[in-house]
Amino acid sequence: MSDSQTDGDGLRTDGSPVSDRAAARVVCVDGDGRVLLLHWHDPVSGRTLWEPPGGGMDPGETPLEAARRELTEETGLPGEAVLDLWVPVPREFDWLGTHYAKTERFYLARFEGTPAVAPGAFTAEESDTFLGSGWFSPAELAGLPDPLEPPDLVEVVSRITRLG
């Protein structure tokens, strides 16, 4: 039995929770073509990973509004930089003891130069799990010591940057 099987009631067959909470992420590209990733540590699983800024949508929020808000909260970068260009990305991952299975919109934001990242409105959970951030070339993405989330992020970056 796969550990991702569900019983239809929002739980995996092992009793752990499953979430399909709507979320949006932002692929930020600087003037040199590098991509911004945030580095996280999950204290429940012990796993560390790199992923683009983003997160869950608040009630009444559109995916684009969520992407813009999350970008500003997690990086201090202006939400207005997020373009209304996106690709759907199926995701399945575990975070803080919850299994997530959903499709997220990954939006594009482009910046001249390389803006400084200064998280400004982390939740307590984010403050406890954030390890840092970095701008990485496509070649560097493939060589990071901790996994990318989603695992096919290099392909996602290629797909979204072709749109704009």
URGIWO-V193954 format. One record per pair of residues at least 4 apart in sequence whose ideal C-beta (glycine too) atoms are under 8 Angstrom apart, sorted by the first residue. I is the first residue (numbers start at 1). J is the second residue. D is the distance in whole Angstrom. If there is no record, write none. Layout:
i: [I,I]
j: [J,J]
d: [D,D]
This chain:
i: [1,1,3,3,3,4,4,4,4,5,5,6,6,6,6,6,6,7,7,7,10,10,10,11,11,11,11,12,12,12,12,16,16,16,17,17,17,18,18,18,18,19,19,19,19,19,20,20,20,21,21,21,21,22,22,22,22,22,22,23,23,23,23,23,23,23,24,24,24,24,24,24,24,24,24,24,24,24,24,25,25,25,25,25,25,25,25,25,25,25,25,26,26,26,26,26,26,26,26,26,26,26,27,27,27,27,27,27,27,27,27,27,28,28,28,28,28,28,28,28,28,28,28,29,29,29,29,29,29,29,29,29,29,30,30,30,30,30,30,30,30,30,31,31,31,31,32,32,32,33,33,34,34,34,34,34,35,35,35,35,35,35,35,36,36,36,36,36,36,36,37,37,37,37,37,37,37,37,37,37,38,38,38,38,38,38,38,38,38,39,39,39,39,39,39,39,39,39,40,40,40,40,40,40,40,41,41,41,41,41,42,42,42,42,42,42,42,42,43,43,43,44,44,45,45,47,47,48,48,49,49,49,49,50,50,50,50,50,50,51,51,51,51,52,52,53,53,53,53,54,54,54,54,54,54,54,55,55,55,56,57,57,57,57,57,58,58,61,61,61,62,63,63,63,63,64,64,64,64,64,65,66,67,67,67,67,67,67,68,68,68,68,69,69,70,71,71,71,71,71,71,71,72,72,72,72,72,72,73,73,73,73,74,74,74,74,75,75,75,75,76,76,76,76,76,77,77,77,77,77,81,81,81,82,82,82,83,83,83,83,83,84,85,85,85,85,85,86,86,86,86,86,87,87,87,87,87,87,88,88,88,88,89,89,89,89,89,89,90,90,91,91,91,91,91,91,91,92,92,92,92,93,93,93,93,94,94,94,95,96,96,106,106,107,108,108,108,108,110,111,114,117,119,119,119,122,122,122,123,124,125,126,136,136,136,137,138,138,138,138,139,140,141,141,141,141,142,144,147,148,148,149,150,152,153,154,155,156,157,158,159,160]
j: [5,13,12,14,99,12,92,99,101,12,13,10,11,12,13,18,101,11,12,13,17,18,19,15,16,17,18,16,17,18,99,97,98,99,97,98,99,98,99,100,101,98,99,100,101,102,100,101,102,56,57,100,102,56,57,63,66,102,104,54,55,56,57,66,102,104,54,55,57,63,64,66,67,70,86,104,105,106,107,51,52,53,54,55,67,70,89,104,105,106,107,52,53,54,67,70,71,82,106,107,108,109,35,52,106,107,108,109,156,157,160,161,35,36,52,53,71,75,77,81,109,110,111,33,34,35,36,108,109,110,111,157,161,34,35,36,111,112,113,114,115,135,111,112,113,114,114,135,137,137,138,114,135,136,137,140,52,135,136,137,138,141,157,52,53,75,117,133,134,135,50,51,52,133,134,135,136,141,144,148,50,51,52,53,74,75,130,132,133,48,49,50,130,131,132,133,134,146,48,49,50,51,129,130,131,46,47,48,129,131,46,47,48,49,94,95,96,129,96,128,129,96,97,94,97,94,147,131,146,146,147,148,149,144,146,147,148,149,153,148,149,150,153,106,153,70,71,74,75,66,67,70,71,74,104,106,66,70,74,66,61,62,63,65,66,66,69,65,66,69,66,67,86,105,107,68,82,84,86,107,69,70,71,79,82,86,105,107,72,79,80,82,73,79,74,75,77,78,79,81,82,109,76,77,78,79,120,121,119,120,121,122,119,121,122,126,117,118,119,133,116,117,118,119,120,81,109,111,115,117,109,110,111,107,108,109,107,108,109,110,164,107,107,108,160,163,164,105,106,107,108,160,105,106,156,159,160,163,103,104,105,106,103,104,105,106,150,156,102,103,100,101,102,103,104,149,150,99,100,101,102,99,100,149,150,98,99,100,100,125,129,156,160,160,160,161,163,164,164,115,135,133,126,130,133,126,127,130,127,128,129,130,140,141,144,141,142,154,157,158,143,144,148,153,154,157,154,148,151,153,154,153,156,156,157,158,159,160,161,162,163,164]
d: [6,6,7,7,8,7,6,7,7,6,5,7,7,6,7,5,8,5,7,6,6,6,8,6,7,6,6,5,8,6,6,7,7,6,7,5,7,7,5,7,6,5,7,5,8,8,7,6,4,5,8,7,7,7,4,7,8,7,8,6,6,5,6,7,7,5,5,8,6,4,7,4,4,7,8,6,5,8,6,7,5,7,3,8,7,8,8,6,7,5,7,6,5,6,5,7,5,5,7,5,8,5,6,5,6,7,6,7,7,6,5,7,7,4,7,7,7,7,7,8,5,8,7,6,7,6,8,7,7,5,7,8,6,5,8,7,5,8,7,4,7,6,7,5,5,7,7,8,8,7,7,7,4,6,5,8,7,7,6,8,7,7,6,7,7,7,7,6,8,5,4,6,6,7,6,8,6,8,8,8,7,6,7,6,6,8,7,8,5,7,8,6,7,4,5,6,7,7,7,6,8,7,5,6,6,8,8,5,5,5,7,5,7,8,8,6,6,7,8,7,7,5,5,6,8,8,8,7,4,6,5,7,5,6,6,7,5,7,8,7,4,8,7,7,8,6,5,4,5,8,6,5,7,8,7,8,7,5,7,7,5,8,6,8,4,7,8,5,5,7,7,6,7,5,8,6,7,6,8,7,6,6,6,8,5,8,7,4,7,3,7,5,6,6,6,6,6,8,5,7,6,7,7,7,7,4,7,7,7,6,4,7,6,8,7,7,5,7,6,7,8,6,4,6,5,6,7,7,6,7,4,7,6,5,7,5,7,5,6,7,6,8,7,5,7,5,5,4,6,5,7,7,8,5,7,5,5,7,5,8,6,8,7,5,8,5,6,5,8,5,6,8,6,7,6,8,5,8,7,5,8,8,5,6,7,7,5,7,6,7,8,6,6,8,5,7,6,5,7,5,6,5,8,7,8,4,5,6,7,6,6,6,4,5,7,7,7,6,7,8,7,7,7,7,5,7,6,7,7,4,7,7,7,6,6,7,6,6,6,7,7,8]
